[in-house]
Amino acid sequence: MGHSQSELAQLLGSRARASEILNRKRALSLGQIRAISAAWNLPIALLAAPYRLEDDAA
C-alpha cells in the first residue's frame, strides 16, 4: 500500500487510534473503513474482512 502510520492517524484523527488498529488491539469501525477506502482508493470489502484482534482468544 505504501501508506504510513502518520497518514492513517490523519485519517482517523488520532495517532493512538492508528496504533491500536495497526497493532490489532482495536477493529476498524464502519466510518473508519469508509474514510480509508475513499482516501486510499481501497475496496471496502478488503478493509471490512474479518481479522483476529490481539485480545481474541486463540
N, C-alpha and C positions, 0 to 999 in steps of 0.2 A: 504494500500500500504506500509506504513512503511518508507517512504522517507521524508527527512526534507527539509525545505526551503533552507538551505545551499546547499544540494545536487542538488536541482533544479537550484540554482544560478550557480553552477559549470557547469551544462549542458548548461545553457543559456548564460553564460559569464557575468552575472550581478546580484547582489543582488536586485537592484532596479527593474529590469525587472521581476525577480521572484516574488517580492512583488506585482507588478502591476497585474500579472497574477493571483496570489492567491487571491487577493482582487477584482478580476473581473473588473479591470479597463482597461485591455488590453486583446485581444484574442490571442491565440496561433497562430503563423504563421505555414505554412506547414513545413518549415525547423525545427522549434522547435518541432512540433509534431513528425517528423521523428526521431529526436535526442532522445527525451524522450522515444518513442516506442522502439528504438533499445537498449538504455541503461537499461531500466527498464522492457523490455520484455512485453510491453503492446500493445494490438491491436490498430492499427492506428485509426480504426473506433471509438473506445472508446474515444480517445483524440480529434477526429475531430467532434464529435457530437455537434450540436448547443447548446449554452447556453446563457443566458441573461447576458449582461455586466451591471455593476452598473450604467453607464451613459445612458443606454437604457431607453426609455420612457416606462412606465408601461402599 
